[in-house]
Amino acid sequence: MRKFSIVLKYELKEYFSNKAFMALTIVLALLGAALLFLPRFVDMSGFTGVKVVGGEDETEQVSQEHKDDFGYVDLAGVVREDVLQQVFPDGVWHRLESAEDLESAVQGGYKAGFLVTGATQYEYYVFNKAMTDNNMARFNQAMQLFYRMDYCAEKGLDLGELAAAYEVPINVTEQILNKDSSSNYWYCYVLVIIVFMLIVYYGQMIAVSVTNEKSNRAIEVLVTSTTSNSLLFGKVIAGAIGGLFQMGVTLGAILLAYQVNRGQWGGMLDMFLHIPAQVLLAFMFFGIGGYLFYAFLYGAMGALVSKTEDISKSVSGLMVIIMVVYFFSLLQLTNIDGTVIKVLSFLPFSSYSTMFARIAMGTVAPWEIIVSFLILVLSILGTGCLGAKIYRMGTLRYGNPIKLGTALKDLKKSR
Amino acid sequence: MKLEVKDLRKSFGEKEVLHGISFAVEAGSALGLLGRNGAGKTTTIRILMDVFHSDSGEISLDGRKFVPSKHKIGYLPEERGLYPKRTVIDQMVYLASLRGMSAREAKESAGKWLKRLEVEEYGNRKLETLSKGNQQKVQLAASLVNNPEIVILDEPFSGLDPVNSQILKDVVSELITEGRLVIFSSHQMSYVEEFCDNIAVINQGQVVLEGKLKNIKKDYGKNRLMLASENYSLDELAGRLEKEWTELVSVSGRKKEFLILELKAGVDKQAMVERLAKSDIVIEKYGNYEPSLNDIFVAKVGEEE
C-alpha cells in the first residue's frame, strides 16, 4: 500500500505540475462558465426568448425583429392574407401573379412561395429546404382554415362556435409517482456522453503513459523496484484522478454558472444542466466505476506495445466494445425498463451508463443497484490485477505489438 | 553473505539460451560476468533480478532462496532508461522511496550520490537535457540511491568516456571495500581485471570458466614462458626454436615484444634455462608468462567456438 501511494503521488505530480494540463483545465472551466454568463452581457433574447433590461431581472417577451418575405399565387381564389398573417406572424406576405413570378421571387430571396391551385391543393416553392422547415405544415393549417371558413359561410354555420366545440380546452394536473423520463432524458443523454468522453480521452492518456515507460526503458528499473500491481494501480488511479479533476472542474464551473444565470436563460438548459443530486450521485459512483474499469484495460493495452504510435492498434478492440456499449445505451434510453437494458445494467462493460440511466429514468430496486455496483467494483479489481499481470508480462517485450490473445495465453502458461 | 547461482536454465520459445549457469560470489568481493554479445550475461542478470523467471535452477543467499524484493539491491540494467521529462532529483527520490527509504532519507541519499558521481548541479534539470555521459551517471546514481547491500551492474562502463569511467571505477572499488556484494557484466576485460576477485566466463549460455581470477591466471600461465632475444628477431627466434628446440618447447603465441613458449611434457624450466645458457641466444626478456584476462577469454571462448 505504501508503494502504491508513492507511485500515485509521483504520477499525480506529473499531471498537476504539467502546465499544459492545468492551463487546459482552467481554460475549459472559464470558457464553459463564460458561455453561461453571456446572456448577462449580450442580448441573446432571439435564442433564449428572454430579454434582460437594464441589467435587472425584469424580462419581457420579444418578437422577432427580422421578418421573412413569403409569396403566394392564388389561382383558386381561396387565400385570405389576414389568416396567413396570423399563422405566419414572423412573415411578410406578397401576392404574385404567376408561377414564374413566384419562382423568380423565391430565387431572389423570398423564404418560400405557395402556388394555390385549388381549395385543397397547392405547390410549395423553396430554394434550399432546411431540415427544420415547417412552412408546409403551417401553410396546410392555413389552407384548412380557408376551407372551413368557406364551408361555414356556404352552409351558414358559425365557425367560432364549431371551433370552440372541437377544440375544448382540457385541464390536466400531472401526478408523477416515480420518474419523469421526458425531463430526465436529456441530462442522462449528456452524462452518458460525458462518461464516454472521459473513458476514451483519459483512457488513451493512461495507455500512452504506460507505453512511454516501455519506450523510454524505465520499466526495467521500475519493475525491479516495486510490484507491478503498485505501478499499474498507481498509474491508472492517478490518471483517473487527473481526468476527473479536469472534467469535474469544468462541469462544476458550468453547473455553477448555470445556477447563477438560470433566470437569464429562462430555464431553457434545465433539461441538460438542472440535474437532481441523487442522479449526480449515481453518476458519480457508476460513472467513476466504469471509467476505472476501462482505465485499467487501457493501461493493460498500453503495456502490450512499446511505441506510442502502436497504441491505436492495441486499443482498437477495446474501442469497439466502448462504442457498441455507448450507442446501445443511448438507443435503450427510450426503453428504459426493457429486458435488454436490465441485463446490460449488470454487466461491468455497460453498467456505468445503463444502471445510471435506469436510476435516473426507470424503475430499479435498491438490491439491483447494490448488486450491479458490487459486480462493477469486483470487475475493476479483477481488470486491475489482470492489467498488472499483462503489464509485468509485457516488460522487456519490445518490437511488434503483442496481441491480447497471445498475452493471455502466455500468462496462462507462466502460471 | 554469499550468493549462489546453481544450474540456471532458460528458454525463449523453443530455444534454450541458458544451459545451466552456476557461479558464486561473496560480500566484499566482485564477480565479473564475462561473455561475448548474446552469450547470456544479461539474461542471467535479469533472472537474478526476477525480471525473468528461469525454467529451472536455484538462486540462494546464505543458503536461503534469494528473493530480490526482500533485499536492498542496486541494479543498473543493460537497457538504460528513466523518465526523460522529469527532473533528476525527482526520479531519484521516487526510486529510493520505492525501494524502502523515507522521503527525507531518499532526498539525502539522492543528493549524496549525485555529488559522488559529480552530477549534483543537474539535480533540478530534466533528464533529457543532460549529455549521454551525464545521463549514464545519473542512472548509476539512481541504481545506488538506496545504499544497496547487493550491487548488480550490467555493462556499467559502456558509453562512458575515460574520465567518467575512472569515477565509476572509484565508486565500484569503494563499494567492494565497504563490503557490498558486487556483480557486474562486461566485455571490457581491463575493468573486470581491475576489480574482480572472481570471474565467470559465459559462452553460448553456459559457464565455460569460473573461479578466482588469480588461480585462473596461474593455471593458464603454468608451463608457459616468455622469451625475447637481442640478437634474433621474433620471427627468427620462433623459426629456430620450432626447428631445433622441439624436444623442449613449442611456440604457443606471440606478443608484440616476446614469444610465448609452452614447455613440453616432462620438461622443467631449469632445463630450458640450461639450454638457453649454452645457446648463442642473447636474452632480452625471459620469465614466467602471466596471461592477461583478455588472453584467457579469447583462448577459452575461441576453444568453445
Chai-1 contact restraints between the chains, C-beta under 6 A:
chainA,res_idxA,chainB,res_idxB,connection_type,confidence,min_distance_angstrom,max_distance_angstrom,comment,restraint_id
A,K3,B,L98,contact,1.0,0.0,6.0,A-B,restraint_1
A,I6,B,S97,contact,1.0,0.0,6.0,A-B,restraint_2
A,I6,B,L98,contact,1.0,0.0,6.0,A-B,restraint_3
A,Y10,B,Y94,contact,1.0,0.0,6.0,A-B,restraint_4
A,N216,B,G81,contact,1.0,0.0,6.0,A-B,restraint_5
A,N216,B,P84,contact,1.0,0.0,6.0,A-B,restraint_6
A,R217,B,E79,contact,1.0,0.0,6.0,A-B,restraint_7
A,R217,B,G81,contact,1.0,0.0,6.0,A-B,restraint_8
A,A218,B,G81,contact,1.0,0.0,6.0,A-B,restraint_9
A,A218,B,L82,contact,1.0,0.0,6.0,A-B,restraint_10
A,A218,B,Y83,contact,1.0,0.0,6.0,A-B,restraint_11
A,E220,B,P77,contact,1.0,0.0,6.0,A-B,restraint_12
A,E220,B,E79,contact,1.0,0.0,6.0,A-B,restraint_13
A,T224,B,M49,contact,1.0,0.0,6.0,A-B,restraint_14
A,T224,B,Y75,contact,1.0,0.0,6.0,A-B,restraint_15
A,S225,B,L95,contact,1.0,0.0,6.0,A-B,restraint_16
A,S225,B,L98,contact,1.0,0.0,6.0,A-B,restraint_17
A,S225,B,R99,contact,1.0,0.0,6.0,A-B,restraint_18
A,T226,B,L98,contact,1.0,0.0,6.0,A-B,restraint_19
